[in-house]
Amino acid sequence: MSRILVINSGSSSIKFKLFGFPGGIEEAHGSVERIGEDSSVTKIVSGERDMTLSGEVRDHEKALESISSILSRMGLVESFAELDGVGHRVVHGAERFRDAILIDDDVIEAIRDTIPLAPLHNPANLEGIEMMKRVAPNLPQVAVFDTAFHSDMPPSSYLYALPKELYEKYGIRRYGFHGTSHAYVSHRASRLMGKSPEEFRCITLHLGNGASLCAVRDGKSLATSMGFTPLEGLVMGTRCGDIDPSIPLYLEKSAKMDMGEIDTLLNKRSGLKGICGINDMREIESAMQRGDEEATLAFELFINGVVKYIGYYALLLERVDALVFTGGIGEHSDRVRKAICSRLGILGIYASDETLSEKKGEFSFHSPESESSLWVIPTDEEGFIARQTVSILSGYERDGRA
């Protein structure tokens, strides 16, 4: 049996899951939150057991030591040296990384080179890799990239209508994100419907504080709503999504805002929050029930953006076998799902009348006359990363380099 640890390292947190193979059974999950603060919290859950430690965790290296210590105390893993591998989520792989890859010094430097493309995410992802290398230097590590699933998009999907030398010299193109989530739920939906990925066409909706849609054909990403950065596409919690590209130029000239202020405006002060002051869809729905007009407007803008992309992707795919909802909003908001599907009758897509707000896990909710299936499938990005890691390490061992 092999043991794989999956790490998602953020700027002030580390989230992880421990898996056992074969089978990919989750043995434990947990997190270290508020790294660098006096109020750091380390929590691990394994089955019916859980353990929590409070107190300052100075940096990511200490966070990994804290995780290792609790795993040992719970009798799960004596030390990281006992593991068979570690899989890391890395947000941006640029054009170089089109698949998961075994990490070595060259890969680390290449990930470092992508930092300008994902300055909020890749530095933290890289820090998790480097800290694990210090803590367990002989442990093989694998990087799995959010952008990889979208790397096979055709040029008509990933190129912008800009001079081509900007793509060739600076890599300006649509990269897309949430790739591990879109890959997992699309493949899972094909299995649930008894179809092979190669004959399956679907639209996946990863809806959360960050949100994106993906048109999936023949098991591959055909088009996706996020672009060069995660700012493009849908209205999100604090991100504006699609806007006229001249607006930042206008703000620079007329409002005398510098590029840093505009970046903060578009990424952190816009979206749902910009319209109604709230970026949590649960709170927005509660405000709507109280008659809050701004919350209702924010909700409508969000729904309109999703429906716009569904219509576009339905035309690209020419046939939609399923719409698959995932992410915090996609999985838990029956109101959002019903609002979206109520506008898809022109595509022959109809939701059931059943109220599903209390339903959890995987389930379908299309009506008998619907021409496309409707599914809720909780995403399992960590499980996907773990399986990718096992696959890469299996090839590593077959090549005699273990």
FINU-573397 format. One line per 2 residues: number of its first residue (from 1); their letters; for each residue x negated, y negated, z of N, C-alpha, C. Coordinates in steps of 0.02 Angstrom, whole numbers, plus 50000, padded with zeros to 5 digits. Atoms other than C-alpha are relative to their C-alpha. Layout:
! FINU-573397
NUM	A	X,Y,Z,X,Y,Z,X,Y,Z | ...
***
This chain:
! FINU-573397
1	MS	49958,50060,50000,50000,50000,50000,49956,49938,50000 | 50038,50063,50001,49936,49826,49958,50040,49944,50032
3	RI	49969,50057,49966,49973,49665,50051,49979,49936,49964 | 50012,50062,50037,49989,49499,49960,50030,49942,50039
5	LV	49977,50061,49968,50002,49329,50043,50011,49947,49946 | 49985,50054,50047,50085,49190,49942,50001,49934,50038
7	IN	50007,50065,49967,50041,49011,49988,50024,49944,49955 | 49979,50062,50032,50125,48849,49940,49975,49943,50044
9	SG	50033,50050,49959,50011,48713,50006,50021,49930,49979 | 49982,50069,50012,50080,48536,50020,49953,49952,50035
11	SS	50045,50050,49972,50001,48374,50076,49999,50003,50076 | 49998,49997,49927,50058,48397,50257,50033,50064,50025
13	SI	49969,49936,49980,50124,48575,50260,49970,50058,49961 | 50014,49937,50036,50088,48755,50212,50059,50046,50011
15	KF	49948,49949,49995,50228,48876,50174,49973,50065,49971 | 50028,49937,50023,50194,49060,50149,50050,50056,50008
17	KL	49964,49937,49991,50267,49234,50128,49949,50057,49993 | 50042,49940,50003,50185,49403,50156,50041,50057,49970
19	FG	49965,49946,50035,50233,49546,50039,49960,50064,50003 | 50031,49934,50005,50199,49732,50037,50018,50032,49933
21	FP	49989,49966,50065,50179,49828,49873,49975,50071,50005 | 49948,50012,50051,50236,49934,49789,50067,49982,50032
23	GG	49933,50019,49977,50411,49867,49805,50009,49926,50009 | 49994,50072,49989,50372,49686,49840,50044,49981,50058
25	IE	49959,50011,49941,50453,49695,50012,49972,49941,50040 | 50023,50055,49958,50444,49533,50110,49993,50024,50072
27	EA	50013,49978,49932,50363,49571,50278,50004,49942,50049 | 49998,50059,49956,50356,49393,50348,50001,49938,49958
29	HG	50005,50065,50031,50377,49212,50303,49994,49947,50054 | 50008,50052,49950,50338,49049,50388,49970,49937,49971
31	SV	50028,50064,50021,50263,48877,50382,49963,49966,50056 | 50031,50047,49953,50151,48751,50464,50021,49931,49976
33	ER	49975,50066,50019,50233,48580,50462,49964,49945,50038 | 50029,50060,49970,50166,48406,50500,49926,50010,50017
35	IG	50072,49992,49991,49983,48453,50478,49967,49932,50009 | 50035,50062,49986,49870,48318,50550,50034,49957,50052
37	ED	49964,50038,49950,49998,48259,50678,49998,50037,50067 | 49997,49969,49934,50013,48290,50865,50058,50049,50006
39	SS	49938,49960,49994,50184,48368,50835,50003,50056,49949 | 50001,49945,50048,50128,48506,50715,50038,50060,50027
41	VT	49962,49940,49980,50238,48662,50717,49982,50057,49952 | 50013,49940,50039,50187,48836,50659,50054,50051,50017
43	KI	49947,49952,49987,50329,48961,50638,49994,50058,49951 | 50002,49939,50041,50329,49140,50574,50060,50044,50019
45	VS	49943,49955,49990,50480,49255,50552,49985,50066,49966 | 50008,49933,50028,50467,49443,50526,50057,50043,50024
47	GE	49941,49962,49981,50631,49537,50523,50038,49964,50055 | 49963,50030,49944,50716,49505,50690,49954,49962,50048
49	RD	50048,50034,49956,50558,49436,50769,49980,49932,49971 | 50028,50064,50022,50496,49258,50763,49955,49973,50055
51	MT	50047,50031,49954,50357,49158,50844,49987,49929,49978 | 50011,50071,50015,50333,48970,50854,49948,49972,50047
53	LS	50051,50035,49961,50183,48869,50912,50005,49926,49985 | 50000,50072,50009,50185,48681,50940,49934,49971,50024
55	GE	50063,50031,49981,50036,48565,50954,49961,49981,49937 | 50036,50027,50057,49914,48475,50841,49965,50055,49960
57	VR	50038,49960,50048,49852,48568,50688,49963,49948,49957 | 50038,50057,50026,49712,48455,50628,49998,49995,49924
59	DH	50006,50001,50073,49695,48507,50445,50023,50066,49972 | 49975,49939,50033,49737,48642,50318,49961,50062,50021
61	EK	50039,49942,49978,49595,48754,50375,50025,50024,50067 | 49973,49981,49935,49661,48751,50553,50070,50030,49992
63	AL	49934,49972,50012,49835,48784,50483,49996,50073,49979 | 50009,49930,50020,49774,48943,50399,49978,50043,50058
65	ES	50021,49963,49941,49688,48996,50559,50059,50013,50047 | 49941,49991,49958,49851,48968,50652,50046,50054,49973
67	IS	49960,49948,50031,49946,49076,50527,49969,50068,50012 | 50036,49936,49990,49814,49213,50539,50008,50024,50072
69	SI	49995,49982,49929,49821,49208,50729,50069,50028,50017 | 49933,49976,49984,50010,49229,50737,50014,50066,49965
71	LS	49991,49936,50034,50012,49366,50605,49967,50057,50039 | 50036,49950,49961,49884,49458,50711,50039,50016,50065
73	RM	49964,49989,49936,49982,49433,50873,50065,50037,49989 | 49938,49964,50015,50138,49500,50787,49986,50070,49972
75	GL	50018,49934,50023,50042,49654,50731,50009,50011,49926 | 49988,49994,50072,50065,49617,50546,49935,50005,49961
77	VE	50065,50001,50033,49888,49577,50486,49948,49978,50051 | 50051,50016,49950,49734,49580,50597,49961,49938,49980
79	SF	50035,50059,50026,49644,49454,50487,50012,49996,49925 | 49991,50007,50073,49653,49385,50310,49957,50048,49961
81	AE	50044,49953,50035,49510,49502,50265,50034,50066,49985 | 49963,49938,50013,49635,49646,50275,50045,49996,49939
83	LD	49955,50009,50057,49740,49572,50134,49968,50025,49936 | 50025,49980,50066,49724,49631,49955,49995,49942,49952
85	GV	50004,50059,50043,49749,49459,49880,50044,49945,50024 | 49959,50058,49984,49823,49286,49893,50022,49968,49934
87	GH	49974,50036,50058,49935,49202,49765,50017,49929,50020 | 49988,50070,49986,49943,49013,49759,50047,49969,49948
89	RV	49961,50042,50045,50077,48902,49685,49958,49939,49983 | 50033,50061,50024,49993,48767,49579,50049,49967,49953
91	VH	49947,50033,50037,50110,48638,49507,49981,49990,49926 | 50016,50020,50068,50015,48583,49352,49939,50039,49974
93	GA	50056,49964,50032,49908,48692,49238,49977,49969,49936 | 50016,50035,50062,49899,48568,49094,50004,50050,49941
95	ER	49997,49954,50058,49865,48654,48926,49954,50060,50009 | 50049,49945,49993,49723,48764,48988,50032,50062,50029
97	FR	49975,49941,49964,49823,48877,49102,50071,50017,49978 | 49936,49978,50027,49963,48967,49011,50025,50064,50034
99	DA	49982,49941,49962,49966,49118,49127,49967,49995,50069 | 50034,49994,49936,49920,49163,49305,49928,50021,49988
101	IL	50071,49987,50011,49732,49179,49328,49964,50012,50066 | 50043,49988,49943,49604,49249,49449,49957,49938,50012
103	ID	50034,50063,49985,49524,49101,49537,49925,50012,50010 | 50072,50003,49988,49337,49070,49524,49980,49926,50000
105	DD	50022,50069,49996,49231,48913,49532,50020,49959,49939 | 49981,50036,50060,49269,48867,49352,50075,49981,50002
107	VI	49928,50013,49994,49457,48881,49384,50012,49943,50049 | 49993,50054,49950,49441,48772,49539,49984,49932,49969
109	EA	50019,50063,50031,49353,48637,49439,50051,49979,49947 | 49949,50015,50050,49482,48649,49300,50064,49974,50032
111	IR	49942,50025,49963,49623,48628,49426,49987,49929,50025 | 50018,50067,49977,49530,48478,49496,50008,49949,49942
113	DT	49994,50045,50058,49528,48404,49320,50073,49982,49984 | 49929,50014,50014,49719,48413,49313,50031,49952,50051
115	IP	49972,50043,49947,49741,48303,49468,50032,49937,49972 | 49966,50060,50026,49777,48145,49364,50070,50014,49972
117	LA	49934,49983,50027,49926,48238,49288,50051,50015,50055 | 49955,49984,49944,49999,48288,49458,49968,49977,50065
119	PL	50037,50026,49942,49922,48173,49590,50034,50012,50067 | 49965,49987,49938,50057,48212,49719,49997,50073,50021
121	HN	49994,49928,49986,50046,48402,49707,49934,50038,49994 | 50059,49959,50010,49886,48473,49635,49945,49992,50052
123	PA	50051,50005,49948,49768,48400,49767,50016,50045,50060 | 49981,49958,49944,49866,48489,49903,49996,50074,49982
125	NL	50006,49931,50023,49878,48650,49802,49927,50022,50000 | 50071,49985,50003,49690,48643,49775,49970,50007,50070
127	EG	50026,49996,49932,49657,48612,49958,50015,50067,50032 | 49983,49934,49974,49749,48772,50003,49954,50054,49973
129	IE	50047,49951,50030,49639,48870,49882,49932,49995,50031 | 50068,50010,49973,49477,48794,49947,49996,50019,50073
131	MM	50000,49981,49929,49525,48818,50129,50001,50075,50008 | 49998,49928,49996,49569,49000,50100,49933,50030,49980
133	KR	50066,49975,50021,49402,49024,50012,49951,49995,50058 | 50045,50007,49942,49314,48959,50168,50018,50050,50055
135	VA	49978,49956,49946,49419,49062,50288,49987,50074,49984 | 50009,49930,50021,49408,49225,50187,49965,50000,49932
137	PN	50036,50010,50063,49271,49205,50056,50001,50058,49951 | 50001,49941,50045,49282,49383,49986,50069,50021,49977
139	LP	49931,49981,50017,49471,49386,49967,50018,49973,49930 | 49982,50025,50067,49528,49377,49783,50063,49956,50003
141	QV	49944,50048,50002,49644,49231,49747,50023,49991,49927 | 49970,50009,50066,49762,49202,49601,50040,49936,50000
143	AV	49961,50061,50009,49836,49038,49539,50058,50015,49952 | 49941,49993,50042,50013,49040,49469,50028,49930,49990
145	FD	49986,50070,50017,50065,48880,49380,50073,49989,49983 | 49931,50018,50015,50236,48797,49376,50010,49985,49926
147	TA	49994,50020,50071,50200,48738,49199,49992,50059,49952 | 50019,49945,50045,50148,48909,49130,50059,50026,49960
149	FH	49942,49971,50035,50324,48971,49087,50020,49958,49939 | 49980,50045,50055,50349,48819,48975,49946,49992,49947
151	SD	50057,50011,50045,50182,48834,48885,50012,50027,49930 | 49985,49973,50066,50260,48931,48741,50053,49960,49963
153	MP	49950,50040,50036,50385,48795,48696,49973,49980,49931 | 50023,50023,50066,50378,48748,48511,49981,49926,50001
155	PS	50019,50071,50002,50298,48581,48463,50060,49953,49997 | 49941,50042,50004,50470,48513,48424,50032,49988,50068
157	SY	49975,50009,49932,50511,48534,48609,49951,49963,50044 | 50047,50029,49953,50349,48479,48690,49967,49935,49977
159	LY	50032,50062,50023,50286,48336,48580,50047,49940,50008 | 49964,50064,50001,50340,48156,48605,49987,49966,49933
161	AL	50008,50036,50063,50364,48041,48456,49953,49941,50010 | 50054,50048,49991,50201,47951,48493,49944,50018,49951
163	PK	50056,49982,50043,50042,47941,48389,49966,50065,50025 | 50023,49934,49981,49973,48118,48388,49933,49999,50036
165	EL	50065,50003,49965,49800,48062,48447,50008,49993,50076 | 49989,50005,49928,49877,48024,48618,50009,50069,50031
167	YE	49996,49930,49978,49920,48208,48633,49932,50034,49997 | 50065,49967,50010,49753,48265,48565,49947,49975,50047
169	KY	50053,50029,49958,49647,48147,48669,50017,50001,50074 | 49981,50008,49929,49747,48127,48830,50049,50053,50025
171	GI	49955,49947,49978,49861,48279,48833,50070,49977,50015 | 49933,50025,49986,50020,48176,48831,50051,50041,49961
173	RR	49950,49955,50028,50161,48300,48801,50048,50019,50056 | 49955,49973,49949,50307,48380,48890,49969,50065,50026
175	YG	50026,49940,49969,50241,48509,49013,50056,50041,50034 | 49947,49965,49966,50397,48551,49113,49977,50027,50067
177	FH	50017,49976,49932,50403,48611,49294,50054,50048,50024 | 49956,49949,49972,50497,48732,49408,49996,50065,49959
179	GT	50004,49943,50045,50432,48865,49288,50008,50067,50033 | 49993,49935,49967,50420,49006,49414,50073,50013,50017
181	SH	49929,49992,49984,50600,48975,49466,50040,50016,49937 | 49963,49986,50062,50667,48967,49287,49984,50069,49974
183	AY	50018,49933,50024,50570,49123,49241,50034,50054,50041 | 49971,49948,49957,50631,49222,49391,50075,50008,49989
185	VS	49927,49994,50002,50816,49180,49382,50025,50020,49930 | 49978,49979,50068,50827,49200,49192,49989,50075,49990
187	HR	50013,49928,50006,50746,49372,49199,50047,50041,50044 | 49954,49966,49955,50853,49421,49348,50070,50002,49971
189	AS	49933,50001,50030,51012,49367,49259,50006,50050,49943 | 49998,49952,50056,50968,49471,49106,50008,50071,50027
191	RL	49993,49933,49971,50948,49624,49217,50070,50011,50029 | 49934,49993,49971,51111,49591,49308,50053,50011,49947
193	MG	49952,49993,50055,51200,49582,49140,49984,50059,49954 | 50017,49941,50039,51114,49738,49073,49972,49985,49932
195	KS	50031,50018,50064,51022,49647,48935,49924,49996,50009 | 50072,50010,49997,50837,49646,48894,49986,49926,49992
197	PE	50016,50071,50008,50754,49475,48909,49993,49979,49927 | 50012,50015,50070,50713,49485,48723,50065,49988,49960
199	EF	49937,50011,50036,50898,49481,48676,50046,49953,50039 | 49960,50039,49953,50957,49361,48811,49989,49925,49990
201	RC	50004,50073,50007,50996,49175,48793,50039,49969,50058 | 49965,50030,49943,51037,49071,48945,49974,49930,50014
203	IT	50021,50065,49975,51027,48899,49024,49994,50007,50076 | 50012,49996,49928,50950,48896,49197,50001,49930,50029
205	LH	49992,50065,49967,50991,48754,49317,49969,50004,50069 | 50032,50005,49935,50867,48726,49458,50019,49932,50029
207	LG	49972,50062,49975,50963,48596,49557,49984,49993,50074 | 50017,50016,49931,50889,48524,49717,49982,49927,50003
209	NG	50023,50069,49997,50809,48363,49774,49959,49982,49938 | 50028,50002,50067,50701,48392,49620,50042,50047,49958
211	AS	49953,49959,50039,50805,48461,49477,49978,50002,49926 | 50014,49993,50071,50780,48527,49301,50041,50056,49970
213	LC	49967,49948,50039,50865,48630,49167,49951,50029,49951 | 50043,49967,50048,50787,48754,49049,50043,50043,49953
215	AV	49970,49955,50049,50848,48836,48888,49953,50058,49990 | 50043,49941,50004,50782,49014,48887,50026,50045,49944
217	RD	49983,49956,50055,50781,49119,48729,49947,50053,49993 | 50046,49944,50009,50703,49291,48710,49948,50003,50056
219	GK	50044,49996,49943,50628,49280,48884,49951,49943,50006 | 50048,50055,50000,50536,49117,48847,50036,49933,50005
221	SL	49973,50067,49996,50564,48934,48881,50001,49969,49930 | 49993,50033,50064,50632,48849,48726,49997,49923,50008
223	AT	50000,50072,49986,50657,48676,48804,50015,49991,50074 | 49988,50013,49930,50660,48599,48977,50005,49925,50011
225	SM	49982,50070,49992,50717,48433,49049,49944,49957,50031 | 50057,50038,49974,50562,48381,49149,49947,49994,49946
227	GF	50044,50014,50055,50422,48311,49045,49927,49999,50016 | 50071,50011,49985,50245,48245,49058,49988,50002,50075
229	TP	49999,49996,49927,50283,48226,49244,50069,50025,50021 | 49933,49980,49977,50429,48285,49352,50050,49943,50004
231	LE	49955,50057,49997,50506,48111,49336,50054,50002,49946 | 49953,50001,50057,50591,48142,49168,50057,50049,50011
233	GL	49945,49952,50001,50760,48223,49147,50060,49978,50040 | 49939,50011,49962,50903,48232,49271,49992,49945,50052
235	VM	49999,50040,49939,50952,48108,49405,49984,50047,50058 | 50021,49957,49944,50868,48180,49561,50009,49964,50066
237	GT	49991,50029,49934,50861,48145,49747,49975,49929,50004 | 50030,50067,49998,50742,47998,49734,49969,49980,49933
239	RC	50029,50015,50065,50685,48006,49551,50055,49978,49952 | 49949,50029,50045,50774,47908,49415,50020,50046,49944
241	GD	49986,49961,50060,50765,48038,49277,49993,49957,49938 | 50006,50035,50064,50789,47978,49099,50021,49927,50005
243	ID	49983,50071,50005,50783,47789,49078,49968,49972,49936 | 50032,50034,50056,50739,47668,48938,49927,49988,50018
245	PS	50071,50009,49984,50547,47670,48931,49979,49927,50005 | 50017,50070,49996,50549,47480,48915,50014,49969,50068
247	IP	49982,50029,49935,50619,47456,49090,49938,49986,50043 | 50060,50017,49961,50448,47471,49178,49963,49939,49973
249	LY	50033,50058,50029,50375,47345,49055,50037,49936,50017 | 49959,50058,49983,50520,47227,49087,49990,49980,50074
251	LE	50009,50015,49929,50500,47243,49276,49931,49970,50014 | 50067,50027,49991,50314,47209,49262,49999,49925,49983
253	KS	50001,50070,50023,50346,47046,49168,50049,49957,50038 | 49947,50042,49973,50510,46984,49241,50003,50001,50077
255	AK	49997,49994,49927,50504,47049,49421,49930,49995,50031 | 50070,50005,49977,50313,47031,49433,49980,50059,50042
257	MD	50018,49939,49964,50299,47211,49494,49938,50030,49968 | 50058,49966,50029,50133,47300,49476,50016,50074,49989
259	MG	49986,49931,50018,50118,47479,49414,50010,50045,50061 | 49991,49961,49939,50102,47549,49590,50070,49991,50028
261	EI	49933,50014,49975,50264,47466,49643,50053,50032,49955 | 49953,49970,50046,50353,47526,49487,50000,50076,50008
263	DT	50005,49928,49989,50290,47704,49514,50039,50020,50062 | 49962,49986,49939,50358,47701,49692,50074,49992,49990
265	LL	49930,50011,50014,50522,47629,49631,50032,50059,49964 | 49971,49949,50043,50550,47762,49499,50000,50069,50033
267	NK	50007,49934,49970,50492,47912,49602,50030,50007,50069 | 49981,49994,49930,50544,47871,49780,50059,49958,50021
269	RS	49946,50044,49980,50678,47737,49780,50059,50001,49952 | 49949,49998,50052,50787,47785,49632,50043,50063,50007
271	GL	49958,49941,49998,50900,47931,49586,50061,49990,50043 | 49941,50003,49956,51042,47971,49706,49990,49947,50054
273	KG	50014,50048,49947,50957,47869,49841,50007,49929,49975 | 49996,50067,50027,50945,47718,49729,50072,49976,49990
275	IC	49930,50018,50013,51132,47722,49690,50040,49991,50065 | 49957,50001,49941,51206,47759,49861,49962,50000,50067
277	GI	50039,50001,49939,51062,47757,49986,49991,50068,50033 | 50004,49932,49972,51073,47946,50014,49971,50045,49946
279	ND	50027,49953,50050,50969,48081,49928,50017,50073,50015 | 49979,49931,49983,51045,48236,50013,50070,50010,49974
281	MR	49934,49989,50030,51190,48305,49911,50052,50019,50051 | 49951,49982,49948,51272,48376,50067,50029,49937,50032
283	EI	49977,50063,49970,51281,48202,50142,50041,49959,49950 | 49962,50036,50052,51341,48129,49977,50071,50028,49996
285	ES	49934,49969,50004,51484,48254,49970,50043,49981,50061 | 49963,50021,49940,51532,48210,50149,50023,49927,49994
287	AM	49982,50071,50010,51529,48024,50106,50056,49993,49949 | 49946,50002,50050,51639,48057,49954,50067,50016,50032
289	QR	49937,49981,49966,51769,48139,50067,50026,49942,50042 | 49979,50059,49962,51771,47977,50167,50019,49942,49955
291	GD	49981,50052,50047,51806,47879,50009,49945,49953,49981 | 50057,50043,50017,51632,47807,49984,49992,49997,49924
293	EE	50002,50007,50073,51633,47738,49806,49930,50006,49972 | 50068,49995,50024,51444,47725,49790,49977,50073,49999
295	AT	50017,49929,49999,51424,47908,49841,50033,50036,49942 | 49964,49970,50056,51556,47956,49712,49965,49983,49934
297	LA	50036,50020,50061,51462,47857,49578,49936,50039,49992 | 50063,49962,50003,51297,47942,49622,50014,50072,49979
299	FE	49980,49931,50017,51383,48112,49612,50016,50005,49925 | 49981,49999,50071,51456,48070,49440,49939,49993,49954
301	LF	50061,50007,50040,51288,48012,49372,49961,50065,49998 | 50035,49935,49997,51209,48175,49430,50034,50051,49954
303	IN	49963,49951,50040,51346,48281,49350,49994,49984,49925 | 50005,50020,50071,51342,48181,49187,49934,50021,49969
305	GV	50065,49982,50026,51156,48210,49168,49993,50075,49988 | 50003,49927,50008,51172,48398,49194,50040,50022,49939
307	VK	49957,49981,50056,51316,48412,49071,49969,49980,49933 | 50033,50023,50062,51220,48311,48940,49948,50051,49977
309	YI	50052,49952,50018,51075,48434,48945,50029,50068,49982 | 49969,49936,50017,51189,48586,48944,50025,49999,49928
311	GY	49976,50005,50068,51271,48525,48784,49944,50003,49949 | 50058,50000,50044,51103,48493,48703,49970,50070,49994
313	YA	50032,49934,50001,51032,48662,48753,50046,50053,49970 | 49954,49953,50032,51189,48755,48699,49993,49998,49924
315	LL	50009,50007,50072,51164,48686,48524,49933,50030,49978 | 50065,49971,50016,50979,48734,48526,50002,50076,50000
317	LE	50000,49927,49993,51014,48911,48583,50047,50034,49950 | 49949,49975,50046,51165,48934,48467,50046,50052,50031
319	RV	49959,49954,49962,51232,49061,48592,49978,49997,50072 | 50017,50003,49929,51240,49050,48781,50031,50061,50035
321	DA	49975,49941,49964,51254,49218,48869,50017,49984,50072 | 49988,50016,49930,51246,49139,49041,49974,49932,50018
323	LV	50027,50057,49963,51226,48982,49144,49982,50026,50069 | 50025,49973,49936,51122,49020,49299,49983,49942,50046
325	FT	50011,50053,49951,51127,48905,49451,49954,50024,50055 | 50046,49983,49946,50987,48904,49578,49977,49935,50033
327	GG	50022,50059,49963,50898,48785,49699,50050,49984,50055 | 49958,50015,49941,50970,48709,49858,50071,49978,49982
329	IG	49934,50023,50021,51114,48619,49769,50034,50054,49958 | 49971,49951,50045,51141,48750,49635,50026,50061,50036
331	EH	49980,49941,49964,51154,48891,49761,50056,49987,50050 | 49957,50012,49942,51256,48805,49897,50058,49952,49988
333	SD	49947,50048,50010,51366,48669,49822,50051,50025,49949 | 49945,49978,50043,51527,48742,49753,50030,49940,49964
335	RV	49971,50060,50030,51586,48564,49720,49959,49978,49939 | 50043,50018,50058,51437,48527,49605,50011,50050,49944
337	RK	49991,49949,50052,51456,48692,49512,50066,49991,49964 | 49934,50007,50030,51642,48667,49484,50005,49935,49959
339	AI	49998,50064,50037,51619,48484,49430,49964,50007,49933 | 50036,49988,50063,51491,48538,49300,50041,50043,49953
341	CS	49965,49952,50044,51590,48685,49234,50067,49974,49976 | 49935,50027,50021,51753,48586,49226,49994,49961,49935
343	RL	50010,50040,50061,51676,48488,49081,49973,50042,49942 | 50031,49958,50051,51616,48637,48980,50050,50040,49959
345	GI	49949,49964,50037,51781,48696,48907,49989,49998,49925 | 50013,50005,50072,51728,48634,48735,49951,50053,49976
347	LG	50047,49946,50016,51592,48768,48743,50029,50069,50015 | 49969,49937,49982,51716,48901,48797,49976,50027,50067
349	IY	50026,49979,49935,51642,48905,48972,50048,49978,50054 | 49951,50014,49948,51763,48918,49119,49981,50035,50065
351	AS	50012,49971,49934,51736,48945,49305,50065,50030,50027 | 49941,49973,49966,51854,49049,49411,50029,49947,50046
353	DE	49967,50047,49955,51978,48960,49523,49982,50013,50073 | 50016,49979,49931,51908,49048,49676,49953,49949,50033
355	TL	50045,50043,49961,51828,48940,49812,49942,50043,50024 | 50059,49958,49988,51650,49004,49833,49951,49967,50049
357	SE	50046,50038,49958,51578,48882,49960,49968,50042,50054 | 50028,49958,49947,51551,49019,50089,49962,50060,49974
359	KK	50031,49940,50029,51482,49148,49969,49924,49989,49997 | 50073,50004,50000,51295,49185,49980,49971,50055,49957
361	GE	50034,49950,50040,51167,49282,49880,50018,49994,49926 | 49985,49998,50071,51191,49333,49699,50074,50012,49988
363	FS	49931,49987,50018,51364,49319,49625,50017,49963,49935 | 49975,50032,50060,51456,49277,49465,50065,49964,50017
365	FH	49939,50037,49984,51600,49152,49458,50035,49975,49937 | 49964,50019,50060,51662,49143,49278,50070,50030,50000
367	SP	49932,49974,50008,51844,49167,49233,50000,50052,49944 | 49999,49947,50051,51897,49314,49122,49995,49974,49929
369	ES	50001,50025,50069,51918,49202,48969,49936,49963,49981 | 50061,50038,50014,51747,49120,48983,49956,50038,49950
371	ES	50043,49970,50050,51633,49152,48834,49928,50008,50025 | 50066,49993,49969,51478,49135,48945,50009,50019,50073
373	SL	49999,49983,49929,51443,49213,49113,49972,49942,50041 | 50024,50050,49953,51416,49099,49262,49973,50036,50061
375	WV	50032,49965,49945,51296,49154,49397,49969,49951,50050 | 50043,50030,49949,51222,49095,49560,49948,50053,50019
377	IP	50055,49954,49983,51052,49176,49589,49949,49962,50042 | 50051,50033,49960,50944,49121,49735,49931,50011,49970
379	TD	50066,49993,50029,50771,49086,49669,49953,50035,50048 | 50051,49964,49960,50624,49189,49730,49932,49985,49969
381	EE	50063,50020,50029,50472,49091,49675,49941,50037,50032 | 50055,49966,49966,50362,49172,49807,49994,50073,49978
383	GF	50002,49931,50024,50412,49348,49754,49972,50004,49929 | 50027,50002,50068,50377,49302,49573,49925,49990,50001
385	IA	50073,50012,49995,50205,49234,49621,49965,50063,50026 | 50031,49939,49973,50169,49392,49722,49993,50053,49946
387	RQ	50004,49950,50054,50210,49504,49573,49949,49981,49948 | 50051,50023,50046,50104,49397,49459,49930,50014,50027
389	TV	50065,49989,49967,49962,49411,49584,49980,50074,49997 | 50014,49928,50003,49976,49601,49592,49980,50020,49929
391	SI	50015,49984,50070,49975,49610,49401,49929,49978,49982 | 50067,50025,50015,49818,49502,49387,49947,50041,50036
393	LS	50050,49962,49961,49727,49598,49524,49995,50072,49975 | 50003,49932,50028,49773,49765,49445,49954,50001,49939
395	GY	50045,50005,50057,49687,49711,49284,49928,49988,50021 | 50066,50014,49972,49540,49646,49386,49966,50064,50023
397	ER	50027,49937,49976,49518,49816,49466,49986,50049,49942 | 50009,49954,50057,49540,49912,49301,49936,49983,49961
399	DG	50060,50020,50036,49400,49810,49226,49936,50014,50038 | 50057,49980,49962,49285,49873,49362,49963,49943,50035
401	RA	50032,50058,49968,49254,49705,49444,50021,49992,50072 | 49976,50006,49931,49333,49741,49612,49941,50003,50049
***
